Amino acid sequence: MEWSSGHYPGKLQAAMRHFETVYTAWDGDTLAGPVCAMDDGAMTAYIHYLLVRPEYQHTGIGTHLVELMKDRYRNFLRIVLVAYDKEAGFYGSCGFQKPDGYSPMFITELWT
């Protein structure tokens, strides 16, 4: 699997069980991609994973999964995600913006 988190399937499965919202896209028995979010119940939702298998990218699956999240959290004040620079164009096309003065920060053990 091309996703860095895909190299840790047990951890990924455990994480997905604890998210508030999980949507998945399937092609028969093949998982084309999931999207996962956590939220505080009223104000802020964090999209943590949007993973689309490379062979399903550029087919609209990722956009559809993001739209499901945007609809689910439409009454929240903000929807937040962290995107790598190479993904920023995709998320921009979905309506996300990178405001000046904000920088994502994290500690990670995953390869990227």
PATIZA-996492 format. One record per residue (C-alpha): residue in three letters; y negated, z, x negated; residue number from 1. Coordinates in steps of 0.001 Angstrom, whole numbers, plus 500000, padded with zeros to 6 digits. Last residue first. Example, Ala and Ser with C-alpha at 12.3 -4.5 7.8 and 13.67 -1.06 7.14 Angstrom:
<sites>
Ser/501060/507140/486330/2
Ala/504500/507800/487700/1
</sites>
This chain:
<sites>
Thr/489556/504615/493744/112
Trp/492075/507023/492313/111
Leu/492378/510162/494377/110
Glu/491609/513575/492857/109
Thr/488206/513761/494455/108
Ile/485108/515923/494416/107
Phe/482416/514587/496683/106
Met/478786/513618/497038/105
Pro/477240/510942/499224/104
Ser/473617/510263/498332/103
Tyr/470687/510375/500698/102
Gly/467058/509793/499682/101
Asp/466704/506406/501284/100
Pro/468810/505919/504394/99
Lys/472041/503962/504166/98
Gln/472498/502381/507581/97
Phe/475463/501961/509908/96
Gly/475316/499325/512655/95
Cys/478765/497732/512363/94
Ser/477377/494933/510174/93
Gly/476077/497653/507862/92
Tyr/479612/499072/507705/91
Phe/480921/495716/506480/90
Gly/478089/495276/503986/89
Ala/478603/498797/502610/88
Glu/482275/498216/501812/87
Lys/481835/497095/498173/86
Asp/479393/499983/497650/85
Tyr/482004/502560/498671/84
Ala/481366/503988/502090/83
Val/480946/507601/503186/82
Leu/480743/508067/506929/81
Val/478483/509788/509440/80
Ile/478080/509468/513201/79
Arg/474964/511140/514492/78
Leu/473448/512815/517544/77
Phe/476658/512753/519566/76
Asn/476757/511093/522992/75
Arg/478253/507798/521706/74
Tyr/481051/509618/519857/73
Arg/484041/507943/521520/72
Asp/482136/504649/521811/71
Lys/481211/504612/518128/70
Met/484794/505525/517265/69
Leu/486234/502673/519346/68
Glu/483646/500326/517817/67
Val/484836/501342/514340/66
Leu/488420/500456/515293/65
His/487291/497086/516694/64
Thr/485325/496268/513555/63
Gly/488311/497126/511381/62
Ile/490641/494968/513480/61
Gly/488289/491976/513567/60
Thr/490576/489639/511590/59
His/488754/489856/508244/58
Gln/491316/492354/506922/57
Tyr/494837/492201/508340/56
Glu/496602/491110/505116/55
Pro/494646/493745/503196/54
Arg/495916/496585/505390/53
Val/493025/498192/507234/52
Leu/492041/501775/506472/51
Leu/489085/503422/508139/50
Tyr/489324/507022/507099/49
His/486780/509828/507283/48
Ile/484543/509008/510178/47
Tyr/482477/512165/510444/46
Ala/481128/513154/513857/45
Thr/477953/515196/514266/44
Met/476218/516841/517219/43
Ala/478487/518214/519920/42
Gly/482046/519172/519075/41
Asp/481665/519586/515331/40
Asp/483517/516371/514575/39
Met/486420/514905/512665/38
Ala/487248/511236/512526/37
Cys/490177/508955/511780/36
Val/490603/505172/511744/35
Pro/494041/503638/511345/34
Gly/495216/500223/510204/33
Ala/497646/497347/510586/32
Leu/500567/499714/511181/31
Thr/503542/497392/511419/30
Asp/506093/497900/514222/29
Gly/504618/495156/516403/28
Asp/501200/494485/514921/27
Trp/499554/497857/515350/26
Ala/496007/499202/515342/25
Thr/495466/502953/515250/24
Tyr/492955/505411/516632/23
Val/492689/509038/515508/22
Thr/490231/511632/516817/21
Glu/489965/515364/516073/20
Phe/491724/515032/512739/19
His/494478/517496/511884/18
Arg/497514/515254/512346/17
Met/495827/512584/510216/16
Ala/495618/514956/507258/15
Ala/499347/515757/507378/14
Gln/500214/512050/507531/13
Leu/497894/511270/504604/12
Lys/499298/514146/502535/11
Gly/502848/512951/503096/10
Pro/501898/509325/502429/9
Tyr/500177/510047/499092/8
His/499940/506570/497566/7
Gly/498429/505438/500835/6
Ser/495367/507572/500031/5
Ser/494429/504984/497396/4
Trp/494781/502267/500024/3
Glu/496514/499134/498682/2
Met/500000/500000/500000/1
</sites>
